[in-house]
Amino acid sequence: MSKFGVFKEFLAFLAYRKKWWLTPIVVTLVLLGLLIVFSQSSPLAPFIYTLF
């Protein structure tokens, strides 16, 4: 399975089931997850934590 296999399968699911309202939720969760991962090992972590 390629790296983008899961992404392509998810897009196919959204198109087939007409669940486009899930897209903003998934994008928000992915961005929040990336923020958490990058803020743990970043010297900017104290500044990011003050935002929340």
C-alpha positions in Angstrom: 0.0 0.0 0.0 1.4 3.4 -0.9 1.7 6.3 1.5 -1.3 8.1 0.0 -3.4 4.9 -0.1 -5.3 5.8 3.1 -5.8 9.4 2.0 -7.2 8.3 -1.4 -9.4 5.7 0.2 -10.7 8.4 2.7 -11.5 10.8 -0.2 -13.3 8.0 -2.1 -15.3 7.3 1.0 -16.2 11.0 1.3 -17.2 11.2 -2.3 -19.3 8.0 -2.3 -21.1 8.5 1.0 -21.5 12.3 0.5 -19.9 13.0 3.9 -18.1 16.2 2.9 -19.0 17.8 6.3 -16.4 15.5 7.9 -13.5 17.2 6.0 -13.2 20.3 8.3 -13.3 18.1 11.4 -10.5 15.8 10.1 -8.4 18.7 8.9 -8.7 20.4 12.3 -7.8 17.2 14.2 -4.8 16.6 11.9 -3.5 20.2 12.4 -4.0 20.0 16.1 -2.1 16.7 16.2 0.7 18.2 14.2 0.9 21.2 16.5 1.1 18.9 19.5 3.9 16.8 18.0 6.0 19.8 16.9 5.5 21.8 20.0 6.9 19.0 22.2 10.3 19.1 20.6 10.5 22.7 19.7 12.2 25.5 21.6 9.0 27.5 20.9 7.0 25.2 23.2 6.5 27.6 26.1 5.1 30.2 23.7 2.7 27.8 22.0 1.4 26.6 25.4 0.5 30.1 26.3 -1.9 30.2 23.4 -4.0 27.5 25.1 
